[in-house]
Amino acid sequence: MPEHDMIWMTGVNGDGPGQAILEAIRANPELCEHAVPEGLCIVPRETLEKLLGADATENLAMIGSGAVMRYAAHARYDAEQRQQRGAQ
């Protein structure tokens, strides 16, 4: 979550970003259901594998990861631009 200067650590007490995300969803489902931007959807990997097969599922997972990374890069850039404007 670069816009919040957060870095995820894995392997600490068995926790990691995936576990934290699942816990947040369980704790705040009404907030999380609106967190997915229009144009994206979340489908369990198991469901995709049943419908499309393992290779197609892996390709879709990579596309999803790329979308998240692009969003993070844009968010970081926007935050840096706001910070620079504030410093002027």
N, CA, C and O atoms as a CHARMM CRD file, in Angstrom:
* protein
*
  352
    1    1 MET  N      0.83700  -1.16800   0.00000 PROA 1      0.00000
    2    1 MET  CA     0.00000   0.00000   0.00000 PROA 1      0.00000
    3    1 MET  C      0.88900   1.23900   0.00000 PROA 1      0.00000
    4    1 MET  O      1.04700   1.90000   1.02600 PROA 1      0.00000
    5    2 PRO  N      1.45600   1.54200  -1.13900 PROA 2      0.00000
    6    2 PRO  CA     2.43200   2.63000  -1.21200 PROA 2      0.00000
    7    2 PRO  C      1.85600   3.99600  -0.84500 PROA 2      0.00000
    8    2 PRO  O      2.57700   4.85500  -0.33800 PROA 2      0.00000
    9    3 GLU  N      0.56300   4.20300  -1.09800 PROA 3      0.00000
   10    3 GLU  CA     0.00500   5.51100  -0.76000 PROA 3      0.00000
   11    3 GLU  C     -0.01200   5.75000   0.74100 PROA 3      0.00000
   12    3 GLU  O     -0.20000   6.88000   1.19100 PROA 3      0.00000
   13    4 HSD  N      0.18400   4.68300   1.52100 PROA 4      0.00000
   14    4 HSD  CA     0.23100   4.79000   2.97400 PROA 4      0.00000
   15    4 HSD  C      1.61400   4.46900   3.52500 PROA 4      0.00000
   16    4 HSD  O      1.77700   4.32800   4.73700 PROA 4      0.00000
   17    5 ASP  N      2.60900   4.35200   2.65500 PROA 5      0.00000
   18    5 ASP  CA     3.96800   3.99000   3.04600 PROA 5      0.00000
   19    5 ASP  C      3.99500   2.72000   3.89300 PROA 5      0.00000
   20    5 ASP  O      4.75500   2.62600   4.85700 PROA 5      0.00000
   21    6 MET  N      3.16300   1.74700   3.52800 PROA 6      0.00000
   22    6 MET  CA     3.13300   0.47200   4.25000 PROA 6      0.00000
   23    6 MET  C      3.90000  -0.56900   3.45700 PROA 6      0.00000
   24    6 MET  O      3.78000  -0.64300   2.23400 PROA 6      0.00000
   25    7 ILE  N      4.67300  -1.35900   4.14500 PROA 7      0.00000
   26    7 ILE  CA     5.40200  -2.46400   3.52900 PROA 7      0.00000
   27    7 ILE  C      4.96200  -3.73700   4.23300 PROA 7      0.00000
   28    7 ILE  O      5.00500  -3.81700   5.46000 PROA 7      0.00000
   29    8 TRP  N      4.54200  -4.72600   3.46600 PROA 8      0.00000
   30    8 TRP  CA     4.09500  -5.98600   4.04200 PROA 8      0.00000
   31    8 TRP  C      5.28700  -6.88400   4.32700 PROA 8      0.00000
   32    8 TRP  O      6.19100  -7.02000   3.50200 PROA 8      0.00000
   33    9 MET  N      5.27900  -7.47900   5.47700 PROA 9      0.00000
   34    9 MET  CA     6.28400  -8.46900   5.84600 PROA 9      0.00000
   35    9 MET  C      5.59700  -9.82400   5.85200 PROA 9      0.00000
   36    9 MET  O      4.47900  -9.95200   6.35200 PROA 9      0.00000
   37   10 THR  N      6.24200 -10.81800   5.31100 PROA 10     0.00000
   38   10 THR  CA     5.66600 -12.15500   5.33400 PROA 10     0.00000
   39   10 THR  C      6.51500 -13.04900   6.21800 PROA 10     0.00000
   40   10 THR  O      7.67600 -12.74900   6.49700 PROA 10     0.00000
   41   11 GLY  N      5.93400 -14.12800   6.64600 PROA 11     0.00000
   42   11 GLY  CA     6.67000 -15.08500   7.45900 PROA 11     0.00000
   43   11 GLY  C      6.78400 -14.70100   8.91800 PROA 11     0.00000
   44   11 GLY  O      7.52900 -15.33800   9.66200 PROA 11     0.00000
   45   12 VAL  N      6.06700 -13.68000   9.34900 PROA 12     0.00000
   46   12 VAL  CA     6.08900 -13.27500  10.74900 PROA 12     0.00000
   47   12 VAL  C      4.82900 -13.82900  11.40300 PROA 12     0.00000
   48   12 VAL  O      3.71900 -13.41300  11.06900 PROA 12     0.00000
   49   13 ASN  N      4.99500 -14.75300  12.32200 PROA 13     0.00000
   50   13 ASN  CA     3.86300 -15.37900  13.00800 PROA 13     0.00000
   51   13 ASN  C      2.85700 -15.98300  12.02700 PROA 13     0.00000
   52   13 ASN  O      1.66800 -16.06900  12.33700 PROA 13     0.00000
   53   14 GLY  N      3.31300 -16.39400  10.86900 PROA 14     0.00000
   54   14 GLY  CA     2.42400 -16.98400   9.88000 PROA 14     0.00000
   55   14 GLY  C      1.53700 -15.98200   9.16800 PROA 14     0.00000
   56   14 GLY  O      0.70000 -16.36400   8.35000 PROA 14     0.00000
   57   15 ASP  N      1.71200 -14.70800   9.47000 PROA 15     0.00000
   58   15 ASP  CA     0.89200 -13.67800   8.84700 PROA 15     0.00000
   59   15 ASP  C      1.55300 -13.16600   7.57900 PROA 15     0.00000
   60   15 ASP  O      2.74700 -13.37000   7.36200 PROA 15     0.00000
   61   16 GLY  N      0.80700 -12.53200   6.78600 PROA 16     0.00000
   62   16 GLY  CA     1.30500 -11.90500   5.56400 PROA 16     0.00000
   63   16 GLY  C      0.19400 -11.07200   4.98200 PROA 16     0.00000
   64   16 GLY  O     -0.88000 -10.97800   5.57800 PROA 16     0.00000
   65   17 PRO  N      0.41800 -10.46600   3.83700 PROA 17     0.00000
   66   17 PRO  CA    -0.60200  -9.58700   3.26200 PROA 17     0.00000
   67   17 PRO  C     -1.89900 -10.32000   2.94900 PROA 17     0.00000
   68   17 PRO  O     -2.98700  -9.77700   3.14200 PROA 17     0.00000
   69   18 GLY  N     -1.78600 -11.54800   2.46900 PROA 18     0.00000
   70   18 GLY  CA    -3.00000 -12.30200   2.15100 PROA 18     0.00000
   71   18 GLY  C     -3.86500 -12.52400   3.37400 PROA 18     0.00000
   72   18 GLY  O     -5.08400 -12.35700   3.32400 PROA 18     0.00000
   73   19 GLN  N     -3.23400 -12.89900   4.46800 PROA 19     0.00000
   74   19 GLN  CA    -3.97700 -13.12600   5.70700 PROA 19     0.00000
   75   19 GLN  C     -4.57400 -11.81700   6.22500 PROA 19     0.00000
   76   19 GLN  O     -5.71600 -11.79400   6.68500 PROA 19     0.00000
   77   20 ALA  N     -3.81300 -10.74100   6.15300 PROA 20     0.00000
   78   20 ALA  CA    -4.31300  -9.44300   6.61700 PROA 20     0.00000
   79   20 ALA  C     -5.52500  -9.00400   5.79400 PROA 20     0.00000
   80   20 ALA  O     -6.48700  -8.46300   6.33900 PROA 20     0.00000
   81   21 ILE  N     -5.47400  -9.23600   4.49500 PROA 21     0.00000
   82   21 ILE  CA    -6.59100  -8.85700   3.63000 PROA 21     0.00000
   83   21 ILE  C     -7.83600  -9.67800   3.97200 PROA 21     0.00000
   84   21 ILE  O     -8.93900  -9.13800   4.06300 PROA 21     0.00000
   85   22 LEU  N     -7.64800 -10.98700   4.16000 PROA 22     0.00000
   86   22 LEU  CA    -8.79200 -11.82800   4.51700 PROA 22     0.00000
   87   22 LEU  C     -9.38900 -11.40900   5.85300 PROA 22     0.00000
   88   22 LEU  O    -10.61100 -11.38700   6.00000 PROA 22     0.00000
   89   23 GLU  N     -8.55500 -11.07700   6.82200 PROA 23     0.00000
   90   23 GLU  CA    -9.05000 -10.62200   8.12100 PROA 23     0.00000
   91   23 GLU  C     -9.79600  -9.29700   7.99300 PROA 23     0.00000
   92   23 GLU  O    -10.81400  -9.09700   8.65500 PROA 23     0.00000
   93   24 ALA  N     -9.31000  -8.40000   7.15900 PROA 24     0.00000
   94   24 ALA  CA   -10.00400  -7.12600   6.95200 PROA 24     0.00000
   95   24 ALA  C    -11.36200  -7.34400   6.30900 PROA 24     0.00000
   96   24 ALA  O    -12.33600  -6.68700   6.67700 PROA 24     0.00000
   97   25 ILE  N    -11.43700  -8.24900   5.36600 PROA 25     0.00000
   98   25 ILE  CA   -12.71400  -8.55000   4.71000 PROA 25     0.00000
   99   25 ILE  C    -13.69300  -9.13900   5.72400 PROA 25     0.00000
  100   25 ILE  O    -14.86300  -8.75600   5.76300 PROA 25     0.00000
  101   26 ARG  N    -13.20500 -10.07300   6.54300 PROA 26     0.00000
  102   26 ARG  CA   -14.08300 -10.67000   7.56000 PROA 26     0.00000
  103   26 ARG  C    -14.57600  -9.62500   8.55500 PROA 26     0.00000
  104   26 ARG  O    -15.73300  -9.66500   8.97300 PROA 26     0.00000
  105   27 ALA  N    -13.71400  -8.69600   8.93300 PROA 27     0.00000
  106   27 ALA  CA   -14.06400  -7.68800   9.93700 PROA 27     0.00000
  107   27 ALA  C    -14.95700  -6.58800   9.37700 PROA 27     0.00000
  108   27 ALA  O    -15.77100  -6.02400  10.10800 PROA 27     0.00000
  109   28 ASN  N    -14.81600  -6.27600   8.09400 PROA 28     0.00000
  110   28 ASN  CA   -15.53900  -5.14400   7.49200 PROA 28     0.00000
  111   28 ASN  C    -16.09900  -5.49400   6.12200 PROA 28     0.00000
  112   28 ASN  O    -15.76900  -4.82400   5.14300 PROA 28     0.00000
  113   29 PRO  N    -16.93100  -6.51300   6.02200 PROA 29     0.00000
  114   29 PRO  CA   -17.39700  -6.91500   4.68000 PROA 29     0.00000
  115   29 PRO  C    -18.14900  -5.81900   3.94800 PROA 29     0.00000
  116   29 PRO  O    -18.05300  -5.71400   2.72500 PROA 29     0.00000
  117   30 GLU  N    -18.89800  -4.99700   4.68100 PROA 30     0.00000
  118   30 GLU  CA   -19.67800  -3.95100   4.01700 PROA 30     0.00000
  119   30 GLU  C    -18.78500  -2.88100   3.40900 PROA 30     0.00000
  120   30 GLU  O    -19.17000  -2.24700   2.42700 PROA 30     0.00000
  121   31 LEU  N    -17.59700  -2.66700   3.97300 PROA 31     0.00000
  122   31 LEU  CA   -16.65900  -1.71600   3.39600 PROA 31     0.00000
  123   31 LEU  C    -15.91800  -2.33200   2.22200 PROA 31     0.00000
  124   31 LEU  O    -15.70200  -1.68400   1.19800 PROA 31     0.00000
  125   32 CYS  N    -15.53500  -3.57300   2.38100 PROA 32     0.00000
  126   32 CYS  CA   -14.70700  -4.22400   1.36600 PROA 32     0.00000
  127   32 CYS  C    -15.46100  -4.50500   0.08200 PROA 32     0.00000
  128   32 CYS  O    -14.86300  -4.51500  -0.99400 PROA 32     0.00000
  129   33 GLU  N    -16.75900  -4.73400   0.17100 PROA 33     0.00000
  130   33 GLU  CA   -17.49700  -5.03400  -1.05000 PROA 33     0.00000
  131   33 GLU  C    -17.49400  -3.85800  -2.01500 PROA 33     0.00000
  132   33 GLU  O    -17.68800  -4.04300  -3.21600 PROA 33     0.00000
  133   34 HSD  N    -17.27800  -2.64800  -1.50400 PROA 34     0.00000
  134   34 HSD  CA   -17.24300  -1.46100  -2.35600 PROA 34     0.00000
  135   34 HSD  C    -15.80700  -1.04300  -2.69200 PROA 34     0.00000
  136   34 HSD  O    -15.59800  -0.05300  -3.39300 PROA 34     0.00000
  137   35 ALA  N    -14.82800  -1.79000  -2.19700 PROA 35     0.00000
  138   35 ALA  CA   -13.42900  -1.41900  -2.39800 PROA 35     0.00000
  139   35 ALA  C    -12.89100  -1.83600  -3.75800 PROA 35     0.00000
  140   35 ALA  O    -11.89200  -1.28500  -4.22000 PROA 35     0.00000
  141   36 VAL  N    -13.52700  -2.78600  -4.39800 PROA 36     0.00000
  142   36 VAL  CA   -13.05700  -3.25900  -5.69400 PROA 36     0.00000
  143   36 VAL  C    -13.52500  -2.27300  -6.75900 PROA 36     0.00000
  144   36 VAL  O    -14.72400  -2.05600  -6.93100 PROA 36     0.00000
  145   37 PRO  N    -12.56900  -1.67700  -7.47300 PROA 37     0.00000
  146   37 PRO  CA   -12.95000  -0.69400  -8.50300 PROA 37     0.00000
  147   37 PRO  C    -13.80200  -1.32100  -9.60100 PROA 37     0.00000
  148   37 PRO  O    -13.67400  -2.50600  -9.91000 PROA 37     0.00000
  149   38 GLU  N    -14.66800  -0.50500 -10.17800 PROA 38     0.00000
  150   38 GLU  CA   -15.46000  -0.96600 -11.31200 PROA 38     0.00000
  151   38 GLU  C    -14.49700  -1.37900 -12.41400 PROA 38     0.00000
  152   38 GLU  O    -13.49100  -0.70800 -12.64700 PROA 38     0.00000
  153   39 GLY  N    -14.78800  -2.43900 -13.06800 PROA 39     0.00000
  154   39 GLY  CA   -13.89400  -2.93200 -14.11000 PROA 39     0.00000
  155   39 GLY  C    -13.00700  -4.06800 -13.62900 PROA 39     0.00000
  156   39 GLY  O    -12.35700  -4.72800 -14.43900 PROA 39     0.00000
  157   40 LEU  N    -12.96900  -4.30400 -12.32600 PROA 40     0.00000
  158   40 LEU  CA   -12.22700  -5.43100 -11.77200 PROA 40     0.00000
  159   40 LEU  C    -13.20300  -6.35600 -11.06900 PROA 40     0.00000
  160   40 LEU  O    -14.23900  -5.92100 -10.56700 PROA 40     0.00000
  161   41 CYS  N    -12.86500  -7.62100 -11.03700 PROA 41     0.00000
  162   41 CYS  CA   -13.67200  -8.55300 -10.26500 PROA 41     0.00000
  163   41 CYS  C    -12.74000  -9.52000  -9.54400 PROA 41     0.00000
  164   41 CYS  O    -11.62100  -9.77900  -9.98800 PROA 41     0.00000
  165   42 ILE  N    -13.21600 -10.03700  -8.44900 PROA 42     0.00000
  166   42 ILE  CA   -12.43600 -11.00000  -7.68500 PROA 42     0.00000
  167   42 ILE  C    -13.15900 -12.33400  -7.77100 PROA 42     0.00000
  168   42 ILE  O    -14.33900 -12.43900  -7.43900 PROA 42     0.00000
  169   43 VAL  N    -12.44600 -13.33400  -8.21200 PROA 43     0.00000
  170   43 VAL  CA   -12.99500 -14.67600  -8.34400 PROA 43     0.00000
  171   43 VAL  C    -12.02100 -15.62700  -7.67200 PROA 43     0.00000
  172   43 VAL  O    -10.81700 -15.54400  -7.91700 PROA 43     0.00000
  173   44 PRO  N    -12.50800 -16.52600  -6.83300 PROA 44     0.00000
  174   44 PRO  CA   -11.59700 -17.47600  -6.21300 PROA 44     0.00000
  175   44 PRO  C    -10.83300 -18.29200  -7.25400 PROA 44     0.00000
  176   44 PRO  O    -11.39500 -18.72400  -8.26000 PROA 44     0.00000
  177   45 ARG  N     -9.56100 -18.49000  -6.99500 PROA 45     0.00000
  178   45 ARG  CA    -8.70100 -19.23100  -7.91800 PROA 45     0.00000
  179   45 ARG  C     -9.28500 -20.60700  -8.22000 PROA 45     0.00000
  180   45 ARG  O     -9.26600 -21.06500  -9.36300 PROA 45     0.00000
  181   46 GLU  N     -9.79900 -21.25400  -7.19100 PROA 46     0.00000
  182   46 GLU  CA   -10.36700 -22.59400  -7.37400 PROA 46     0.00000
  183   46 GLU  C    -11.50100 -22.58700  -8.39900 PROA 46     0.00000
  184   46 GLU  O    -11.61500 -23.50400  -9.21300 PROA 46     0.00000
  185   47 THR  N    -12.32900 -21.56000  -8.35500 PROA 47     0.00000
  186   47 THR  CA   -13.43600 -21.44500  -9.30900 PROA 47     0.00000
  187   47 THR  C    -12.90400 -21.25500 -10.72200 PROA 47     0.00000
  188   47 THR  O    -13.37400 -21.89600 -11.66200 PROA 47     0.00000
  189   48 LEU  N    -11.91900 -20.37000 -10.86600 PROA 48     0.00000
  190   48 LEU  CA   -11.34000 -20.15300 -12.19500 PROA 48     0.00000
  191   48 LEU  C    -10.70200 -21.42200 -12.74300 PROA 48     0.00000
  192   48 LEU  O    -10.85400 -21.74100 -13.92200 PROA 48     0.00000
  193   49 GLU  N     -9.98800 -22.14400 -11.88300 PROA 49     0.00000
  194   49 GLU  CA    -9.34300 -23.37000 -12.34900 PROA 49     0.00000
  195   49 GLU  C    -10.37000 -24.39000 -12.81900 PROA 49     0.00000
  196   49 GLU  O    -10.14300 -25.09000 -13.80600 PROA 49     0.00000
  197   50 LYS  N    -11.49900 -24.48000 -12.12000 PROA 50     0.00000
  198   50 LYS  CA   -12.55400 -25.41000 -12.54000 PROA 50     0.00000
  199   50 LYS  C    -13.14600 -24.99900 -13.89000 PROA 50     0.00000
  200   50 LYS  O    -13.44000 -25.84700 -14.73200 PROA 50     0.00000
  201   51 LEU  N    -13.31500 -23.68900 -14.08400 PROA 51     0.00000
  202   51 LEU  CA   -13.94700 -23.20000 -15.30800 PROA 51     0.00000
  203   51 LEU  C    -12.99200 -23.10600 -16.49600 PROA 51     0.00000
  204   51 LEU  O    -13.36600 -23.40000 -17.63100 PROA 51     0.00000
  205   52 LEU  N    -11.73700 -22.68600 -16.21500 PROA 52     0.00000
  206   52 LEU  CA   -10.83000 -22.33600 -17.30000 PROA 52     0.00000
  207   52 LEU  C     -9.57300 -23.19100 -17.38900 PROA 52     0.00000
  208   52 LEU  O     -8.91700 -23.22500 -18.43000 PROA 52     0.00000
  209   53 GLY  N     -9.23900 -23.87100 -16.31600 PROA 53     0.00000
  210   53 GLY  CA    -7.99800 -24.63900 -16.28200 PROA 53     0.00000
  211   53 GLY  C     -6.89000 -23.85500 -15.58900 PROA 53     0.00000
  212   53 GLY  O     -6.98900 -22.64500 -15.38700 PROA 53     0.00000
  213   54 ALA  N     -5.84200 -24.57300 -15.23400 PROA 54     0.00000
  214   54 ALA  CA    -4.73900 -23.99100 -14.45000 PROA 54     0.00000
  215   54 ALA  C     -3.95700 -22.93100 -15.22500 PROA 54     0.00000
  216   54 ALA  O     -3.61400 -21.89100 -14.66200 PROA 54     0.00000
  217   55 ASP  N     -3.67100 -23.17300 -16.50100 PROA 55     0.00000
  218   55 ASP  CA    -2.86400 -22.21200 -17.27400 PROA 55     0.00000
  219   55 ASP  C     -3.59000 -20.87600 -17.44800 PROA 55     0.00000
  220   55 ASP  O     -3.00200 -19.81400 -17.24100 PROA 55     0.00000
  221   56 ALA  N     -4.85600 -20.93200 -17.82400 PROA 56     0.00000
  222   56 ALA  CA    -5.62300 -19.69900 -17.99800 PROA 56     0.00000
  223   56 ALA  C     -5.75800 -18.95900 -16.67000 PROA 56     0.00000
  224   56 ALA  O     -5.69700 -17.73100 -16.62600 PROA 56     0.00000
  225   57 THR  N     -5.94200 -19.71400 -15.59500 PROA 57     0.00000
  226   57 THR  CA    -6.04400 -19.09700 -14.27500 PROA 57     0.00000
  227   57 THR  C     -4.75800 -18.37900 -13.91200 PROA 57     0.00000
  228   57 THR  O     -4.79900 -17.26600 -13.38800 PROA 57     0.00000
  229   58 GLU  N     -3.63000 -18.99200 -14.17800 PROA 58     0.00000
  230   58 GLU  CA    -2.34800 -18.35000 -13.88300 PROA 58     0.00000
  231   58 GLU  C     -2.17100 -17.08500 -14.71500 PROA 58     0.00000
  232   58 GLU  O     -1.67400 -16.07600 -14.21500 PROA 58     0.00000
  233   59 ASN  N     -2.57000 -17.13500 -15.97000 PROA 59     0.00000
  234   59 ASN  CA    -2.49200 -15.93500 -16.82000 PROA 59     0.00000
  235   59 ASN  C     -3.36400 -14.81000 -16.26300 PROA 59     0.00000
  236   59 ASN  O     -2.93800 -13.65600 -16.22000 PROA 59     0.00000
  237   60 LEU  N     -4.57200 -15.14300 -15.84100 PROA 60     0.00000
  238   60 LEU  CA    -5.45100 -14.13300 -15.26600 PROA 60     0.00000
  239   60 LEU  C     -4.88600 -13.59000 -13.95600 PROA 60     0.00000
  240   60 LEU  O     -5.01800 -12.39900 -13.67400 PROA 60     0.00000
  241   61 ALA  N     -4.26700 -14.43900 -13.16500 PROA 61     0.00000
  242   61 ALA  CA    -3.64400 -13.98500 -11.91700 PROA 61     0.00000
  243   61 ALA  C     -2.52800 -12.99100 -12.21300 PROA 61     0.00000
  244   61 ALA  O     -2.37300 -11.99900 -11.50100 PROA 61     0.00000
  245   62 MET  N     -1.76100 -13.24900 -13.24800 PROA 62     0.00000
  246   62 MET  CA    -0.68600 -12.31300 -13.61800 PROA 62     0.00000
  247   62 MET  C     -1.26400 -10.98600 -14.11000 PROA 62     0.00000
  248   62 MET  O     -0.72700  -9.92200 -13.80300 PROA 62     0.00000
  249   63 ILE  N     -2.33900 -11.04800 -14.85800 PROA 63     0.00000
  250   63 ILE  CA    -2.99100  -9.81500 -15.31300 PROA 63     0.00000
  251   63 ILE  C     -3.48700  -9.01900 -14.10600 PROA 63     0.00000
  252   63 ILE  O     -3.32600  -7.80000 -14.05700 PROA 63     0.00000
  253   64 GLY  N     -4.08400  -9.70100 -13.14200 PROA 64     0.00000
  254   64 GLY  CA    -4.56100  -9.03600 -11.93400 PROA 64     0.00000
  255   64 GLY  C     -3.43100  -8.41900 -11.13900 PROA 64     0.00000
  256   64 GLY  O     -3.55200  -7.29700 -10.64700 PROA 64     0.00000
  257   65 SER  N     -2.32400  -9.14900 -11.00700 PROA 65     0.00000
  258   65 SER  CA    -1.16100  -8.61500 -10.29300 PROA 65     0.00000
  259   65 SER  C     -0.62800  -7.37500 -10.99900 PROA 65     0.00000
  260   65 SER  O     -0.25200  -6.39700 -10.35400 PROA 65     0.00000
  261   66 GLY  N     -0.59800  -7.42200 -12.30800 PROA 66     0.00000
  262   66 GLY  CA    -0.13600  -6.27000 -13.07800 PROA 66     0.00000
  263   66 GLY  C     -1.02700  -5.06000 -12.86200 PROA 66     0.00000
  264   66 GLY  O     -0.53900  -3.93600 -12.74700 PROA 66     0.00000
  265   67 ALA  N     -2.33700  -5.28700 -12.80600 PROA 67     0.00000
  266   67 ALA  CA    -3.27100  -4.18400 -12.56700 PROA 67     0.00000
  267   67 ALA  C     -3.02900  -3.56600 -11.19500 PROA 67     0.00000
  268   67 ALA  O     -3.05500  -2.34400 -11.04900 PROA 67     0.00000
  269   68 VAL  N     -2.79400  -4.39900 -10.19600 PROA 68     0.00000
  270   68 VAL  CA    -2.52400  -3.88700  -8.84900 PROA 68     0.00000
  271   68 VAL  C     -1.22700  -3.09500  -8.83500 PROA 68     0.00000
  272   68 VAL  O     -1.16400  -2.02500  -8.23100 PROA 68     0.00000
  273   69 MET  N     -0.19700  -3.60300  -9.49000 PROA 69     0.00000
  274   69 MET  CA     1.09400  -2.91600  -9.51700 PROA 69     0.00000
  275   69 MET  C      0.99100  -1.57700 -10.24800 PROA 69     0.00000
  276   69 MET  O      1.58700  -0.59100  -9.81500 PROA 69     0.00000
  277   70 ARG  N      0.24100  -1.53400 -11.35300 PROA 70     0.00000
  278   70 ARG  CA     0.04300  -0.26500 -12.06300 PROA 70     0.00000
  279   70 ARG  C     -0.68700   0.73600 -11.18500 PROA 70     0.00000
  280   70 ARG  O     -0.31000   1.90600 -11.12500 PROA 70     0.00000
  281   71 TYR  N     -1.74000   0.27800 -10.49800 PROA 71     0.00000
  282   71 TYR  CA    -2.46900   1.17100  -9.59700 PROA 71     0.00000
  283   71 TYR  C     -1.53300   1.69900  -8.51500 PROA 71     0.00000
  284   71 TYR  O     -1.53900   2.89200  -8.21200 PROA 71     0.00000
  285   72 ALA  N     -0.73400   0.81800  -7.93700 PROA 72     0.00000
  286   72 ALA  CA     0.19500   1.23100  -6.87800 PROA 72     0.00000
  287   72 ALA  C      1.19600   2.25300  -7.40400 PROA 72     0.00000
  288   72 ALA  O      1.49500   3.23300  -6.72200 PROA 72     0.00000
  289   73 ALA  N      1.71500   2.03500  -8.60300 PROA 73     0.00000
  290   73 ALA  CA     2.67700   2.97800  -9.18800 PROA 73     0.00000
  291   73 ALA  C      2.02800   4.33800  -9.41100 PROA 73     0.00000
  292   73 ALA  O      2.63800   5.36900  -9.12600 PROA 73     0.00000
  293   74 HSD  N      0.80100   4.35100  -9.91500 PROA 74     0.00000
  294   74 HSD  CA     0.09800   5.61900 -10.13100 PROA 74     0.00000
  295   74 HSD  C     -0.18700   6.31100  -8.80200 PROA 74     0.00000
  296   74 HSD  O     -0.04700   7.52900  -8.69400 PROA 74     0.00000
  297   75 ALA  N     -0.58400   5.54200  -7.79100 PROA 75     0.00000
  298   75 ALA  CA    -0.87600   6.11600  -6.47200 PROA 75     0.00000
  299   75 ALA  C      0.39000   6.71400  -5.86000 PROA 75     0.00000
  300   75 ALA  O      0.34700   7.79100  -5.26700 PROA 75     0.00000
  301   76 ARG  N      1.51300   6.01600  -6.00500 PROA 76     0.00000
  302   76 ARG  CA     2.78100   6.52900  -5.47600 PROA 76     0.00000
  303   76 ARG  C      3.17300   7.81500  -6.20500 PROA 76     0.00000
  304   76 ARG  O      3.58700   8.78700  -5.57300 PROA 76     0.00000
  305   77 TYR  N      3.04600   7.82000  -7.51200 PROA 77     0.00000
  306   77 TYR  CA     3.37300   9.00600  -8.30800 PROA 77     0.00000
  307   77 TYR  C      2.48600  10.18900  -7.89400 PROA 77     0.00000
  308   77 TYR  O      2.97900  11.29800  -7.69100 PROA 77     0.00000
  309   78 ASP  N      1.18600   9.94400  -7.77100 PROA 78     0.00000
  310   78 ASP  CA     0.26700  11.01100  -7.37000 PROA 78     0.00000
  311   78 ASP  C      0.62700  11.55400  -5.99100 PROA 78     0.00000
  312   78 ASP  O      0.59800  12.76600  -5.77400 PROA 78     0.00000
  313   79 ALA  N      0.96500  10.66300  -5.05700 PROA 79     0.00000
  314   79 ALA  CA     1.34100  11.10100  -3.70600 PROA 79     0.00000
  315   79 ALA  C      2.61600  11.93600  -3.73800 PROA 79     0.00000
  316   79 ALA  O      2.72200  12.93600  -3.02900 PROA 79     0.00000
  317   80 GLU  N      3.58300  11.53000  -4.55500 PROA 80     0.00000
  318   80 GLU  CA     4.82600  12.29800  -4.67900 PROA 80     0.00000
  319   80 GLU  C      4.55900  13.67300  -5.27800 PROA 80     0.00000
  320   80 GLU  O      5.14600  14.66500  -4.84700 PROA 80     0.00000
  321   81 GLN  N      3.67500  13.73300  -6.27000 PROA 81     0.00000
  322   81 GLN  CA     3.33600  15.01200  -6.88800 PROA 81     0.00000
  323   81 GLN  C      2.65500  15.94300  -5.88000 PROA 81     0.00000
  324   81 GLN  O      2.96100  17.13400  -5.82400 PROA 81     0.00000
  325   82 ARG  N      1.73300  15.39400  -5.08700 PROA 82     0.00000
  326   82 ARG  CA     1.07200  16.21200  -4.05900 PROA 82     0.00000
  327   82 ARG  C      2.08800  16.71500  -3.03800 PROA 82     0.00000
  328   82 ARG  O      2.02400  17.86400  -2.60000 PROA 82     0.00000
  329   83 GLN  N      3.02500  15.84800  -2.66500 PROA 83     0.00000
  330   83 GLN  CA     4.03100  16.23000  -1.68400 PROA 83     0.00000
  331   83 GLN  C      4.92900  17.33000  -2.24900 PROA 83     0.00000
  332   83 GLN  O      5.26300  18.27800  -1.53800 PROA 83     0.00000
  333   84 GLN  N      5.32000  17.21400  -3.51100 PROA 84     0.00000
  334   84 GLN  CA     6.15000  18.24300  -4.12900 PROA 84     0.00000
  335   84 GLN  C      5.40900  19.57000  -4.23100 PROA 84     0.00000
  336   84 GLN  O      5.99900  20.62400  -3.99100 PROA 84     0.00000
  337   85 ARG  N      4.13300  19.53600  -4.58200 PROA 85     0.00000
  338   85 ARG  CA     3.34300  20.77100  -4.65900 PROA 85     0.00000
  339   85 ARG  C      3.21100  21.41600  -3.28400 PROA 85     0.00000
  340   85 ARG  O      3.22200  22.64000  -3.15900 PROA 85     0.00000
  341   86 GLY  N      3.08800  20.58100  -2.25700 PROA 86     0.00000
  342   86 GLY  CA     2.98700  21.10300  -0.89300 PROA 86     0.00000
  343   86 GLY  C      4.27100  21.70400  -0.39800 PROA 86     0.00000
  344   86 GLY  O      4.24700  22.59800   0.44700 PROA 86     0.00000
  345   87 ALA  N      5.41900  21.22700  -0.91100 PROA 87     0.00000
  346   87 ALA  CA     6.72300  21.73300  -0.48000 PROA 87     0.00000
  347   87 ALA  C      7.08900  23.04100  -1.16800 PROA 87     0.00000
  348   87 ALA  O      8.00600  23.73700  -0.73000 PROA 87     0.00000
  349   88 GLN  N      6.39300  23.37500  -2.22200 PROA 88     0.00000
  350   88 GLN  CA     6.71500  24.60400  -2.98300 PROA 88     0.00000
  351   88 GLN  C      6.11700  25.82200  -2.35800 PROA 88     0.00000
  352   88 GLN  O      6.29200  26.92800  -2.87000 PROA 88     0.00000
